[in-house]
Amino acid sequence: MLSENLLILRKRYHYSQEKAAEKIGVSRQALAKWEAGESLPDIDNCKRLAELYQVSLDDLVNYSEQEKGLQIPEKGKHIWVVTVSEKGQIVIPKKARDIFQIKTGSSLMLLGDESRGLALMPAELMEKNMQDLLKAMKRGSSSEED
């Protein structure tokens, strides 16, 4: 998976092998061998590659676009596939619950846009965003009056 991911990510960023190698401080030949699966980068080079391509180290090494059918997500962005039950229920994966600190009894907002789909977010975050928006609107209207 690593060799495939290196090739996919380099092409996503429109880097030549020479440019990508230069950015992480290795030879073009070393990068070519990693992409061909002929050798493996050491951990320091893996970290540099993950940073260059803005993906997590875990995704750089383990992610399978073929298996998931989706591009490698940028660092801090996550993708999970869930199944809707007959009652319309979904189970939020444990890793997602852990990352976003969702516990039993947590309140979530379900946002829907018929052209763009659905999104979930913590209700507290939505409330904070709305308060920030209202404050910004008030500041904007008071500066117009000046």
PEVENKA-V91270 format. One record per residue. N is the residue number from 1. RES is the residue in one small letter. PHI is phi in degrees with one decimal (* if undefined). D_CENTER is the distance of its C-alpha to the mean C-alpha in Angstrom with 2 decimals. Layout:
BEGIN
n = {N;N}
res = {RES;RES}
phi = {PHI;PHI}
d_center = {D_CENTER;D_CENTER}
END
This chain:
BEGIN
n = {1;2;3;4;5;6;7;8;9;10;11;12;13;14;15;16;17;18;19;20;21;22;23;24;25;26;27;28;29;30;31;32;33;34;35;36;37;38;39;40;41;42;43;44;45;46;47;48;49;50;51;52;53;54;55;56;57;58;59;60;61;62;63;64;65;66;67;68;69;70;71;72;73;74;75;76;77;78;79;80;81;82;83;84;85;86;87;88;89;90;91;92;93;94;95;96;97;98;99;100;101;102;103;104;105;106;107;108;109;110;111;112;113;114;115;116;117;118;119;120;121;122;123;124;125;126;127;128;129;130;131;132;133;134;135;136;137;138;139;140;141;142;143;144;145;146}
res = {m;l;s;e;n;l;l;i;l;r;k;r;y;h;y;s;q;e;k;a;a;e;k;i;g;v;s;r;q;a;l;a;k;w;e;a;g;e;s;l;p;d;i;d;n;c;k;r;l;a;e;l;y;q;v;s;l;d;d;l;v;n;y;s;e;q;e;k;g;l;q;i;p;e;k;g;k;h;i;w;v;v;t;v;s;e;k;g;q;i;v;i;p;k;k;a;r;d;i;f;q;i;k;t;g;s;s;l;m;l;l;g;d;e;s;r;g;l;a;l;m;p;a;e;l;m;e;k;n;m;q;d;l;l;k;a;m;k;r;g;s;s;s;e;e;d}
phi = {*;-58.8;-62.0;-62.3;-63.3;-61.8;-67.0;-60.6;-68.1;-62.6;-68.4;-59.0;-89.6;58.0;-97.0;-77.1;-60.3;-63.1;-65.5;-63.4;-62.1;-61.2;-64.4;-104.9;81.4;-129.7;-79.4;-62.4;-64.8;-62.1;-62.3;-60.3;-66.5;-64.6;-67.1;-83.4;77.7;-80.9;-152.8;-120.0;-71.4;-74.0;-61.5;-63.5;-69.9;-61.6;-63.1;-63.9;-65.2;-61.3;-66.9;-57.7;-92.9;55.6;-127.1;-73.7;-59.4;-60.0;-66.8;-56.4;-85.6;-109.9;-67.0;-122.5;-63.0;-62.6;-67.0;-88.7;72.6;-135.7;-63.4;-61.0;-73.7;-64.7;-56.1;87.5;-111.0;-131.9;-132.6;-132.2;-106.6;-123.6;-111.5;-90.4;-79.0;-58.4;-87.4;83.5;-92.6;-124.5;-106.7;-80.3;-56.8;-55.5;-59.1;-65.9;-61.8;-67.2;-61.0;-98.8;51.8;-93.9;-122.8;-54.4;91.2;-62.8;-98.6;-121.1;-97.2;-105.5;-102.5;-132.9;-133.4;-59.7;-93.4;-117.5;109.2;-111.1;-146.4;-112.2;-150.0;-59.7;-59.8;-63.3;-67.8;-62.6;-61.8;-61.4;-60.8;-66.9;-63.4;-62.3;-64.4;-62.7;-61.7;-64.3;-66.0;-63.2;-61.1;-64.4;-73.1;-73.6;-75.6;-69.8;-74.8;-68.9}
d_center = {17.72;17.29;19.68;18.11;14.60;16.36;18.19;15.43;13.33;16.63;17.62;14.44;15.34;19.00;20.23;23.45;23.83;26.08;23.73;20.78;23.41;24.92;21.73;21.38;25.15;26.14;28.39;27.47;29.27;27.16;23.92;25.75;26.78;23.29;22.09;25.28;24.84;28.14;26.95;24.00;22.70;23.50;21.03;21.38;20.58;17.54;16.31;17.29;15.57;12.16;12.85;14.18;11.31;8.66;7.09;8.27;11.90;11.80;9.49;11.70;14.70;14.23;11.78;14.06;13.33;16.94;16.73;13.73;14.66;11.19;9.51;7.48;3.72;3.52;4.58;4.69;2.19;4.46;7.12;10.71;13.95;16.83;20.47;22.71;26.12;29.46;29.52;26.19;24.47;21.03;20.07;16.86;15.76;16.90;13.70;12.27;15.69;15.72;12.48;13.54;17.20;18.41;21.95;24.92;26.21;23.06;23.19;20.36;20.60;20.05;19.68;20.79;21.20;23.26;21.90;18.14;17.91;17.24;14.98;15.62;15.71;18.04;21.45;22.04;19.09;20.39;23.85;22.96;21.30;24.48;26.72;25.10;25.52;29.13;29.88;28.62;30.73;33.73;33.42;33.22;36.29;38.28;37.75;38.98;42.13;42.92}
END
